[in-house]
């Protein structure tokens, strides 16, 4: 059995996240507005911002954040090499733990990237 740091983490958190979102909808709505404002393209494009978020997720050692931002970075057009280089910065800032969580993040990124790469364009 292989370990998934992308889809399995996302799927495992889906139900408890939904339950909490229903319990505190205003808080989640506020967080979504912050998320959307921060990740909107400005002086930095959205892809770069997602790669920054992915690197911070490694620094915070947050598997759910890693899964979310790895997927979002793929959807924004990041390549495996771009993800790898962004994750390499985490080694500098986090030492040994960065090497572990960055590997998880790269596995999650590649998992989502494989899905997007194998999709055929719509006619």
C-alpha positions as CSV (number, residue, x, y, z in Angstrom):
1,X,0.0,0.0,0.0
2,X,1.5,3.4,-1.0
3,X,1.1,6.5,1.1
4,X,-0.7,9.4,-0.4
5,X,0.2,12.8,0.9
6,X,-2.2,14.5,-1.4
7,X,-5.6,13.0,-2.0
8,X,-5.7,10.7,1.1
9,X,-5.0,13.7,3.4
10,X,-7.5,15.8,1.6
11,X,-10.1,13.1,1.7
12,X,-9.5,12.3,5.3
13,X,-10.0,15.9,6.3
14,X,-13.1,16.5,4.1
15,X,-15.8,15.3,6.6
16,X,-14.4,16.9,9.8
17,X,-13.7,20.2,7.9
18,X,-17.3,20.2,6.5
19,X,-18.7,19.6,10.0
20,X,-16.7,22.5,11.5
21,X,-17.6,24.8,8.6
22,X,-21.3,24.1,9.3
23,X,-20.7,24.9,13.0
24,X,-18.9,28.2,12.3
25,X,-20.0,29.3,8.8
26,X,-19.2,33.0,9.4
27,X,-15.6,32.2,10.4
28,X,-15.1,30.1,7.3
29,X,-16.6,32.7,5.1
30,X,-14.2,35.3,6.5
31,X,-11.2,32.9,6.1
32,X,-12.3,32.2,2.5
33,X,-12.4,36.0,1.8
34,X,-8.9,36.4,3.2
35,X,-7.6,33.3,1.2
36,X,-9.1,34.7,-2.0
37,X,-7.7,38.2,-1.5
38,X,-4.2,36.9,-0.6
39,X,-3.9,34.4,-3.4
40,X,-5.3,36.7,-6.1
41,X,-2.7,37.8,-8.7
42,X,-1.1,41.1,-8.0
43,X,2.6,42.0,-8.2
44,X,3.1,38.2,-7.7
45,X,1.1,35.8,-9.8
46,X,-1.2,33.2,-8.2
47,X,1.1,30.3,-9.1
48,X,4.0,31.9,-7.2
49,X,1.8,32.7,-4.2
50,X,0.7,29.0,-4.1
51,X,4.3,27.9,-4.2
52,X,5.1,30.2,-1.3
53,X,2.1,28.8,0.6
54,X,3.3,25.3,-0.1
55,X,6.7,26.1,1.3
56,X,5.1,27.7,4.4
57,X,3.0,24.6,4.8
58,X,6.2,22.6,4.9
59,X,7.6,25.0,7.5
60,X,4.4,24.6,9.6
61,X,4.5,20.8,9.1
62,X,0.8,20.9,8.1
63,X,-0.2,17.9,6.0
64,X,-3.6,19.3,5.2
65,X,-2.1,22.6,4.1
66,X,0.5,20.7,2.0
67,X,-2.2,18.8,0.2
68,X,-4.3,21.9,-0.4
69,X,-1.5,24.1,-1.7
70,X,0.2,21.3,-3.7
71,X,-3.1,20.8,-5.5
72,X,-3.7,24.5,-6.0
73,X,-0.1,25.0,-7.3
74,X,-0.7,22.3,-9.9
75,X,-4.0,23.9,-10.9
76,X,-2.2,27.3,-11.3
77,X,0.3,25.7,-13.7
78,X,3.3,25.1,-11.5
79,X,5.8,22.5,-12.8
80,X,7.5,19.8,-10.7
81,X,10.8,21.6,-11.1
82,X,9.2,24.9,-9.8
83,X,7.7,23.0,-6.8
84,X,11.1,21.3,-6.1
85,X,12.9,24.6,-6.1
86,X,10.4,26.3,-3.9
87,X,10.6,23.3,-1.5
88,X,14.4,23.4,-1.6
89,X,14.1,26.8,0.2
90,X,12.5,25.0,3.1
91,X,15.7,23.0,3.7
92,X,17.5,26.3,4.4
93,X,14.8,27.6,6.7
94,X,13.9,24.4,8.5
95,X,16.9,22.1,8.4
96,X,16.2,18.4,8.8
97,X,12.4,18.7,9.3
98,X,12.3,20.5,6.0
99,X,13.8,17.6,4.2
100,X,11.0,15.3,5.5
101,X,8.0,17.6,5.0
102,X,9.3,18.9,1.7
103,X,9.5,15.3,0.5
104,X,5.9,14.8,1.5
105,X,4.9,18.1,-0.3
106,X,6.7,17.0,-3.4
107,X,5.0,13.6,-3.4
108,X,1.6,15.4,-3.0
109,X,2.4,17.8,-5.8
110,X,3.5,15.0,-8.1
111,X,0.3,13.1,-7.3
112,X,-1.9,16.0,-8.3
113,X,0.4,16.9,-11.2
114,X,0.0,13.4,-12.6
115,X,-3.8,13.8,-12.7
116,X,-3.6,17.1,-14.5
117,X,-1.0,15.9,-17.0
118,X,-3.0,12.8,-18.0
119,X,-6.2,14.8,-18.6
120,X,-6.9,15.3,-22.3
121,X,-7.9,18.8,-23.4
122,X,-11.6,19.4,-23.9
123,X,-12.7,19.4,-27.5
